[in-house]
Amino acid sequence: MAGGNKDKQSPATRLVTGGRSGHFADQVVNPPVWRASTHLYADCAALREGVKSNEDGNFFYGRRGAPTQWALAEALTDLEAGAFGTVLAPSGVSAIVGALMAMVKTGDVLLVTDNAYDPTRNAAMGILKRFGVEHRFFDPFDHAAYEAAFCERTKAVMLEAPGSLTMEVCDIPALARIAREKGAATLFDNTWASSLGFSPLDHGCDIMVSSLSKHVGGHSDLMMGAATAGERWYRRLRRTSQQLGHVVSPDDAALALRGLRTMGVRLERQTICALELAKWLDAREEVAHVLCPMLPGSPGHEYWQRDFTGGCGLFSFVLNGRDDAARCRLIDALELFGIGYSWGGFESLALPFDVEPVRSKMAWPKEGWGVEDRFAIRLSIGLEDTGDLIADLEQAFAAMDQG
């Protein structure tokens, strides 16, 4: 598909045009779904020549993908400044674990931000530990302690911002710069903002991982992840992914491509709605703290303003002087918010969470908070009317205090 110089196109345009460069582009809008485990060669000479190449766009075997998966990988790569390629994975967690396994080996040290996604923490404490990789958690706001955690065996740093559940935004360029000075690669989980809201590679990170099940899919009907990097690290990511046997189905790749086309308008709408809800919650007596990077006063809001160009519909809040039973009454009373894991879909969700089990270095409740400021709820804002969501929360607060 003709489209001019991609480097000069805005992200909104790339969402529409990305991955539409195949021979079919002048005949159909969407890349066809190529279902094939077996790729055929014209003769033995072609077979032997094919083994020499390991790139998207070259047929080999179904595990290395075909045009549908290649189109999605190309579109995702085009969104990230400084990227050379993207590796797809069956889930966000498999993308994270695959990327980490590409970076570290037995005897190495991995530094993990203390507010990382819980499955990331579990991977460090589980499968990577079993393979002889030492993990060290760190507080991303304590730069002195972070720098002191490095040693000659430290090969990788795992960052995430906003922090999982508690939504802090750290100084990502500073942490990545320290890692680079120490000779370590920086991986960054960019699921919250996506490439539309933040560019990790442009801010000093080496590898971006994300769950495509969230914003890219957008319809709560697929599981997929991705890791994107410049040429140096992409080669290692690809090799490790193939050795692990990671592959995504062409049907799921087509769903992700479909979701990608509307991700910009969905994120814009969800961000506006989430910020309005966050401000409304911030004024409620029942709420002690709103944890939303886009809201002034939230931890690291100044870094979000400086480094990010967008947000999303995911944030949290902490109840004021209530207990777990009250929290459950509130969530159970909600009618428009479903109760469930994941986020980034078209529907709104609410989830109770407890921070203590998933932190090693960062105190909870936070410094300056009351001892009872611990019972939190995460909201994922969908595409419902903002006024209707506020009304639903209003009646749920009333139900909470009737118990």
RODO-2510 file (C-alpha; in nm, 4 decimals, decimal comma):
residues 403
     n   res          X          Y          Z
     1     m     0,0000     0,0000     0,0000
     2     a     0,1383     0,3361    -0,0986
     3     g     0,1565     0,5837     0,1839
     4     g     0,4547     0,8118     0,1558
     5     n     0,7393     0,8418     0,4028
     6     k     0,6445     0,6495     0,7194
     7     d     0,8916     0,8489     0,9290
     8     k     0,6893     1,1634     0,8622
     9     q     0,3494     1,0085     0,9330
    10     s     0,1680     1,0591     1,2612
    11     p     0,0930     0,7596     1,4883
    12     a    -0,2760     0,7846     1,3978
    13     t    -0,1914     0,7325     1,0318
    14     r     0,0479     0,4469     1,1070
    15     l    -0,2272     0,2672     1,2983
    16     v    -0,4309     0,2606     0,9776
    17     t    -0,1572     0,1927     0,7225
    18     g     0,0826    -0,0314     0,9177
    19     g     0,1256    -0,3893     0,7953
    20     r    -0,0543    -0,3266     0,4670
    21     s     0,2467    -0,3515     0,2377
    22     g     0,1999    -0,7017     0,0940
    23     h     0,1083    -0,7921    -0,2614
    24     f    -0,2598    -0,7994    -0,1569
    25     a    -0,2652    -0,4368    -0,0387
    26     d    -0,4154    -0,2913    -0,3561
    27     q    -0,7006    -0,5437    -0,3590
    28     v    -0,8168    -0,5790     0,0048
    29     v    -0,8142    -0,3509     0,3065
    30     n    -0,7232    -0,6179     0,5625
    31     p    -0,4380    -0,8667     0,5176
    32     p    -0,5875    -1,2125     0,4556
    33     v    -0,5710    -1,4820     0,7217
    34     w    -0,3044    -1,7289     0,6105
    35     r    -0,3620    -2,0581     0,7953
    36     a    -0,0691    -2,2867     0,7224
    37     s     0,1609    -2,5088     0,9220
    38     t     0,3450    -2,6234     0,6091
    39     h     0,5209    -2,4025     0,3561
    40     l     0,6240    -2,5612     0,0256
    41     y     0,9387    -2,5170    -0,1840
    42     a     0,9704    -2,5486    -0,5601
    43     d     1,2671    -2,7864    -0,5398
    44     c     1,5589    -2,8998    -0,3202
    45     a     1,7675    -2,6005    -0,4179
    46     a     1,4939    -2,3635    -0,2972
    47     l     1,4605    -2,5662     0,0244
    48     r     1,8311    -2,5354     0,0972
    49     e     1,8314    -2,1660     0,0139
    50     g     1,5357    -2,1054     0,2439
    51     v     1,7231    -2,2398     0,5437
    52     k     1,9800    -1,9632     0,5043
    53     s     1,7291    -1,6859     0,5761
    54     n     1,5465    -1,6206     0,9023
    55     e     1,3424    -1,3080     0,8435
    56     d     0,9753    -1,2190     0,8400
    57     g     0,8572    -1,2268     0,4818
    58     n     1,0451    -1,5468     0,3965
    59     f     0,8404    -1,8656     0,3992
    60     f     0,9980    -2,1525     0,5942
    61     y     0,7561    -2,3245     0,8321
    62     g     0,4372    -2,2162     1,0084
    63     r     0,6100    -2,1702     1,3427
    64     r     0,7984    -1,8741     1,1945
    65     g     0,4753    -1,7132     1,0844
    66     a     0,3187    -1,6203     0,7548
    67     p     0,1801    -1,2976     0,6012
    68     t    -0,0888    -1,2371     0,8673
    69     q     0,1561    -1,2525     1,1587
    70     w     0,4221    -1,0648     0,9602
    71     a     0,1755    -0,7849     0,8889
    72     l     0,1006    -0,7419     1,2598
    73     a     0,4696    -0,7468     1,3552
    74     e     0,5462    -0,4891     1,0860
    75     a     0,2647    -0,2609     1,2002
    76     l     0,3794    -0,2765     1,5647
    77     t     0,7415    -0,2090     1,4682
    78     d     0,6388     0,0949     1,2646
    79     l     0,4768     0,2476     1,5749
    80     e     0,7925     0,2408     1,7870
    81     a     1,0675     0,4951     1,7218
    82     g     1,4050     0,3304     1,6710
    83     a     1,2646    -0,0220     1,6379
    84     f     1,4005    -0,2801     1,3958
    85     g     1,1607    -0,5672     1,4555
    86     t     0,8894    -0,7210     1,6708
    87     v     0,8533    -1,0744     1,8017
    88     l     0,5007    -1,1981     1,8737
    89     a     0,4181    -1,4260     2,1674
    90     p     0,1092    -1,6232     2,2774
    91     s     0,0475    -1,3904     2,5739
    92     g     0,1869    -1,0844     2,7430
    93     v     0,3501    -1,3007     3,0095
    94     s     0,5170    -1,5213     2,7469
    95     a     0,6533    -1,2060     2,5809
    96     i     0,7974    -1,0880     2,9144
    97     v     0,9478    -1,4249     3,0086
    98     g     1,0828    -1,4825     2,6572
    99     a     1,2470    -1,1405     2,6515
   100     l     1,4016    -1,1929     2,9959
   101     m     1,5336    -1,5355     2,8951
   102     a     1,6921    -1,3749     2,5902
   103     m     1,8815    -1,1327     2,8134
   104     v     2,0067    -1,3420     3,1046
   105     k     2,1712    -1,6783     3,1669
   106     t     2,2861    -1,8861     3,4619
   107     g     2,4934    -1,6775     3,7025
   108     d     2,3593    -1,3425     3,5837
   109     v     2,1772    -1,0885     3,8000
   110     l     1,8433    -0,9385     3,6977
   111     l     1,7154    -0,6184     3,8619
   112     v     1,3359    -0,5901     3,8760
   113     t     1,1389    -0,2806     3,9714
   114     d     0,9446    -0,3562     4,2885
   115     n     0,6156    -0,2384     4,1374
   116     a     0,6316    -0,4718     3,8378
   117     y     0,3406    -0,6825     3,7167
   118     d     0,3007    -0,9773     3,9539
   119     p     0,3670    -1,2459     3,6858
   120     t     0,6932    -1,0633     3,6059
   121     r     0,7927    -1,0902     3,9715
   122     n     0,6889    -1,4559     3,9715
   123     a     0,9029    -1,5254     3,6643
   124     a     1,2052    -1,3756     3,8390
   125     m     1,1379    -1,5732     4,1572
   126     g     1,0354    -1,8878     3,9705
   127     i     1,1567    -2,0072     3,6329
   128     l     1,4546    -1,7708     3,6098
   129     k     1,5671    -1,8578     3,9619
   130     r     1,5425    -2,2280     3,8765
   131     f     1,7775    -2,1648     3,5845
   132     g     2,0293    -1,9959     3,8121
   133     v     1,9472    -1,6282     3,7534
   134     e     1,9639    -1,4113     4,0651
   135     h     1,6932    -1,1454     4,1001
   136     r     1,7063    -0,8255     4,3022
   137     f     1,4010    -0,6062     4,3497
   138     f     1,4515    -0,2302     4,3791
   139     d     1,2521     0,0820     4,4580
   140     p     1,2479     0,2821     4,1300
   141     f     1,2383     0,6091     4,3252
   142     d     1,5513     0,5324     4,5286
   143     h     1,8215     0,5886     4,2678
   144     a     2,1091     0,5459     4,5115
   145     a     1,9886     0,2031     4,6248
   146     y     1,9138     0,1096     4,2635
   147     e     2,2658     0,1959     4,1524
   148     a     2,4111     0,0081     4,4498
   149     a     2,2193    -0,3053     4,3483
   150     f     2,4310    -0,3454     4,0324
   151     c     2,7320    -0,5729     4,0223
   152     e     2,9568    -0,7107     3,7501
   153     r     2,7039    -0,9927     3,6940
   154     t     2,4050    -0,7621     3,6367
   155     k     2,2954    -0,8040     3,2754
   156     a     1,9394    -0,6732     3,2638
   157     v     1,6920    -0,4381     3,4326
   158     m     1,3155    -0,4823     3,4148
   159     l     1,1160    -0,1575     3,4346
   160     e     0,7459    -0,0838     3,4247
   161     a     0,5631     0,2470     3,4444
   162     p     0,3132     0,3252     3,5671
   163     g     0,3748     0,0645     3,8341
   164     s     0,1377    -0,2292     3,8374
   165     l    -0,1693    -0,1642     4,0540
   166     t    -0,0238     0,1371     4,2396
   167     m     0,0433     0,3444     3,9262
   168     e     0,3655     0,5299     4,0161
   169     v     0,5661     0,6797     3,7283
   170     c     0,9430     0,6734     3,7750
   171     d     1,2206     0,8645     3,5982
   172     i     1,2611     0,6117     3,3183
   173     p     1,5420     0,7860     3,1230
   174     a     1,7514     0,8210     3,4395
   175     l     1,7108     0,4548     3,5371
   176     a     1,7847     0,3398     3,1806
   177     r     2,0922     0,5625     3,1648
   178     i     2,2328     0,4122     3,4840
   179     a     2,1722     0,0619     3,3487
   180     r     2,3510     0,1427     3,0252
   181     e     2,6479     0,2903     3,2130
   182     k     2,6651    -0,0342     3,4121
   183     g     2,6572    -0,2458     3,0954
   184     a     2,3051    -0,3826     3,1450
   185     a     2,0139    -0,3924     2,9009
   186     t     1,6836    -0,2301     2,9982
   187     l     1,3507    -0,3984     2,9299
   188     f     1,0332    -0,1948     2,9688
   189     d     0,6738    -0,3138     3,0058
   190     n     0,4771    -0,0571     2,8065
   191     t     0,1331    -0,2167     2,8218
   192     w    -0,0315     0,0754     3,0064
   193     a     0,0579     0,3554     2,7646
   194     s     0,1255     0,1589     2,4419
   195     s     0,3500     0,3085     2,1751
   196     l     0,0940     0,5860     2,1315
   197     g     0,1520     0,7183     2,4831
   198     f     0,5180     0,6426     2,5440
   199     s     0,8215     0,5386     2,3410
   200     p     1,0614     0,3345     2,5591
   201     l     1,3324     0,2996     2,2952
   202     d     1,3299     0,6761     2,2491
   203     h     1,3863     0,7195     2,6254
   204     g     1,6906     0,4966     2,6644
   205     c     1,5367     0,1503     2,6982
   206     d     1,6534    -0,1396     2,4837
   207     i     1,3476    -0,3647     2,4611
   208     m     0,9764    -0,2891     2,4867
   209     v     0,7378    -0,5655     2,5902
   210     s     0,3615    -0,5385     2,6006
   211     s     0,0430    -0,7385     2,6290
   212     l    -0,1509    -0,7087     2,3041
   213     s    -0,4471    -0,8647     2,4860
   214     k    -0,5119    -0,5166     2,6269
   215     h    -0,5271    -0,2008     2,4106
   216     v    -0,4239    -0,3514     2,0780
   217     g    -0,6829    -0,6284     2,0916
   218     g    -0,9290    -0,3967     2,2592
   219     h    -1,2229    -0,6367     2,2482
   220     s    -1,1393    -0,8862     2,5255
   221     d    -1,1253    -1,1759     2,2820
   222     l    -0,7590    -1,2629     2,2296
   223     m    -0,4392    -1,3424     2,4188
   224     m    -0,1111    -1,2165     2,2746
   225     g     0,2085    -1,0339     2,3604
   226     a     0,4973    -0,8703     2,1778
   227     a     0,8583    -0,7650     2,2258
   228     t     1,0020    -0,4861     2,0106
   229     a     1,3670    -0,3796     1,9865
   230     g     1,6420    -0,2299     1,7752
   231     e     1,8453    -0,4597     1,5524
   232     r     2,1013    -0,5670     1,8137
   233     w     1,8537    -0,7024     2,0643
   234     y     1,5859    -0,8038     1,8137
   235     r     1,8094    -1,0805     1,6744
   236     r     1,8469    -1,2288     2,0219
   237     l     1,4754    -1,1961     2,0965
   238     r     1,3845    -1,3714     1,7726
   239     r     1,6279    -1,6569     1,8283
   240     t     1,5061    -1,7161     2,1855
   241     s     1,1425    -1,6979     2,0806
   242     q     1,1983    -1,9611     1,8144
   243     q     1,3863    -2,1862     2,0550
   244     l     1,0941    -2,1603     2,2983
   245     g     0,8526    -2,2462     2,0173
   246     h     0,6499    -1,9281     2,0577
   247     v     0,3924    -1,8789     1,7835
   248     v     0,0588    -1,6982     1,7550
   249     s    -0,2300    -1,8117     1,5414
   250     p    -0,3055    -1,6185     1,2198
   251     d    -0,6661    -1,5762     1,3337
   252     d    -0,5539    -1,4033     1,6541
   253     a    -0,3072    -1,1931     1,4560
   254     a    -0,5967    -1,0785     1,2369
   255     l    -0,7971    -0,9853     1,5478
   256     a    -0,5001    -0,7840     1,6793
   257     l    -0,4662    -0,6044     1,3456
   258     r    -0,8364    -0,5214     1,3552
   259     g    -0,8037    -0,3816     1,7060
   260     l    -0,4919    -0,1848     1,6158
   261     r    -0,6829     0,0213     1,3581
   262     t    -0,9145     0,1723     1,6216
   263     m    -0,6769     0,1758     1,9190
   264     g    -0,6097     0,5489     1,8883
   265     v    -0,9710     0,6607     1,9126
   266     r    -1,0471     0,4085     2,1876
   267     l    -0,7511     0,5177     2,3976
   268     e    -0,8379     0,8837     2,3538
   269     r    -1,1964     0,8268     2,4682
   270     q    -1,0992     0,6020     2,7596
   271     t    -0,8304     0,8439     2,8770
   272     i    -1,0708     1,1379     2,8838
   273     c    -1,3313     0,9348     3,0713
   274     a    -1,0773     0,7941     3,3184
   275     l    -0,9435     1,1375     3,4055
   276     e    -1,2956     1,2678     3,4647
   277     l    -1,3730     0,9718     3,6895
   278     a    -1,0419     1,0103     3,8739
   279     k    -1,1215     1,3745     3,9521
   280     w    -1,4706     1,2787     4,0660
   281     l    -1,3353     1,0069     4,2950
   282     d    -1,0702     1,2434     4,4316
   283     a    -1,3475     1,4634     4,5697
   284     r    -1,5304     1,1774     4,7448
   285     e    -1,5190     1,1415     5,1238
   286     e    -1,5091     0,7635     5,0859
   287     v    -1,1804     0,7829     4,8908
   288     a    -0,8472     0,8422     5,0626
   289     h    -0,6229     0,8451     4,7556
   290     v    -0,6631     0,8270     4,3776
   291     l    -0,3694     0,6580     4,2040
   292     c    -0,3804     0,7936     3,8502
   293     p    -0,0646     0,9139     3,6711
   294     m    -0,2649     1,1720     3,4792
   295     l    -0,3903     1,3352     3,7993
   296     p    -0,1754     1,6084     3,9616
   297     g    -0,0424     1,4919     4,2945
   298     s    -0,0133     1,1273     4,1956
   299     p     0,3353     0,9780     4,2501
   300     g     0,5508     1,0626     3,9493
   301     h     0,2903     1,2808     3,7790
   302     e     0,5686     1,5192     3,6788
   303     y     0,7491     1,2370     3,4941
   304     w     0,4258     1,1401     3,3201
   305     q     0,3861     1,4996     3,2049
   306     r     0,7453     1,5167     3,0845
   307     d     0,7839     1,1818     2,9096
   308     f     0,4400     1,0535     2,8122
   309     t     0,2167     1,1732     2,5290
   310     g    -0,0948     0,9837     2,6308
   311     g    -0,2681     0,7732     2,8918
   312     c    -0,5343     0,5100     2,9145
   313     g    -0,8366     0,4050     3,1157
   314     l    -0,6581     0,2140     3,3925
   315     f    -0,6116     0,3608     3,7419
   316     s    -0,6728     0,2773     4,1075
   317     f    -0,8097     0,4299     4,4244
   318     v    -0,7794     0,3589     4,7972
   319     l    -1,0772     0,3604     5,0312
   320     n    -1,0831     0,5960     5,3278
   321     g    -1,1218     0,4198     5,6627
   322     r    -1,3045     0,1175     5,5200
   323     d    -1,2188    -0,2506     5,5445
   324     d    -1,2201    -0,5404     5,3015
   325     a    -1,5853    -0,6175     5,3660
   326     a    -1,6809    -0,2619     5,2691
   327     r    -1,4643    -0,2881     4,9586
   328     c    -1,6426    -0,6072     4,8556
   329     r    -1,9859    -0,4488     4,9135
   330     l    -1,8897    -0,1613     4,6845
   331     i    -1,7638    -0,3847     4,4049
   332     d    -2,0523    -0,6304     4,4338
   333     a    -2,3010    -0,3427     4,4013
   334     l    -2,1567    -0,2199     4,0704
   335     e    -2,3769    -0,2868     3,7693
   336     l    -2,1796    -0,1487     3,4739
   337     f    -1,8375    -0,2566     3,5988
   338     g    -1,7635    -0,6248     3,5608
   339     i    -1,5423    -0,8063     3,8120
   340     g    -1,2459    -0,9623     3,6394
   341     y    -0,8794    -0,9587     3,5489
   342     s    -0,7283    -0,7993     3,2396
   343     w    -0,8176    -0,4534     3,1167
   344     g    -0,8015    -0,2359     2,8059
   345     g    -1,1185    -0,3749     2,6500
   346     f    -1,4368    -0,1924     2,5557
   347     e    -1,6040    -0,2822     2,8871
   348     s    -1,5355    -0,1349     3,2307
   349     l    -1,3970    -0,3568     3,5062
   350     a    -1,3330    -0,3314     3,8809
   351     l    -1,0844    -0,5408     4,0771
   352     p    -0,9945    -0,5403     4,4491
   353     f    -0,6240    -0,5758     4,5196
   354     d    -0,3878    -0,5980     4,8128
   355     v    -0,0374    -0,4636     4,7672
   356     e     0,1584    -0,6176     5,0565
   357     p     0,2034    -0,9648     4,8975
   358     v     0,3514    -0,8188     4,5770
   359     r     0,6055    -0,5710     4,7180
   360     s     0,9515    -0,6249     4,8639
   361     k     1,1036    -0,2746     4,8812
   362     m     0,8226    -0,0191     4,8538
   363     a     0,6179     0,0438     5,1663
   364     w     0,2389     0,0100     5,1675
   365     p     0,0555     0,2059     5,2925
   366     k     0,2773     0,4785     5,1530
   367     e     0,4659     0,7204     5,3736
   368     g     0,2308     0,9853     5,5082
   369     w    -0,0800     0,7731     5,4629
   370     g    -0,3023     0,6494     5,7429
   371     v    -0,2625     0,2930     5,8655
   372     e    -0,6077     0,2062     5,7267
   373     d    -0,5260     0,3407     5,3801
   374     r    -0,4647    -0,0030     5,2333
   375     f    -0,7858    -0,1344     5,0767
   376     a    -0,7638    -0,0526     4,7079
   377     i    -0,9634    -0,1020     4,3894
   378     r    -0,8382    -0,0941     4,0317
   379     l    -1,0698     0,0386     3,7630
   380     s    -1,0429    -0,0231     3,3904
   381     i    -1,2580     0,2295     3,2092
   382     g    -1,4265     0,1110     2,8924
   383     l    -1,6378     0,2879     2,6335
   384     e    -1,9573     0,3360     2,8332
   385     d    -2,0975     0,6838     2,8901
   386     t    -1,9011     0,8678     3,1588
   387     g    -2,2136     0,9898     3,3336
   388     d    -2,3513     0,6383     3,3545
   389     l    -2,0280     0,5103     3,5086
   390     i    -2,0305     0,7895     3,7668
   391     a    -2,3922     0,7099     3,8539
   392     d    -2,3019     0,3439     3,8954
   393     l    -2,0157     0,4284     4,1309
   394     e    -2,2428     0,6696     4,3215
   395     q    -2,4979     0,3997     4,3986
   396     a    -2,2235     0,1496     4,4815
   397     f    -2,0720     0,3875     4,7406
   398     a    -2,4163     0,4194     4,8975
   399     a    -2,4487     0,0409     4,9080
   400     m    -2,1030     0,0096     5,0618
   401     d    -2,1983     0,2126     5,3675
   402     q    -2,5355     0,0420     5,4137
   403     g    -2,3677    -0,2837     5,5138
***
